[in-house]
Amino acid sequence: MANVKVFGRTHRLTYRHTDRQTDRQTDRQTDGQTDRQTDRQTDRQTDRQTDRQTDRQTDRQTDRQTDRQTDRQTDRQTDR
């Protein structure tokens, strides 16, 4: 721990240096946590969006298949 006299005041360089290191480390940890949280939220949003798109595609495909089956059945009944 070094005490330095500047303009008549004693400063503890070690404490300030340690404080800055701690602040930077805390900032990095916070940034890392925020990044991971953002990634998880983005992943969940993407998953939900993909699920909705897949559901809509499946619904449309099912509707088309049902329509074709109904049309064929109607055609067969009409032909009789």
SULBEL-V800490 format. One line per field, one symbol per residue. ss: DSSP state (~ for helix, > for strand, _ for the rest). phi: phi as a letter, one per 30 degrees, with the letter a starting at -180 (. if undefined). psi: psi as a letter, one per 40 degrees, with the letter a starting at -180 (. if undefined). A space follows every 10 residues. Layout:
# SULBEL-V800490
ss = ???
phi = ???
psi = ???
This chain:
# SULBEL-V800490
ss = __>>>>__>> >>~~~~~~~~ ~~~~~~~~~~ ~~~~~~~~~~ ~~~~~~~~~~ ~~~~~~~~~~ ~~~~~~~~~~ ~~~~~~~~~_
phi = .ccbcbhicc ccdddddddd dddddddddd dddddddded ddeddddddd dddddddddd ddeddddddd dddddddddd
psi = hhhhhhfeih hgdddddddd dddddddddd dddddddddd dddddddddd dddddddddd dddddddddd ddddddddd.
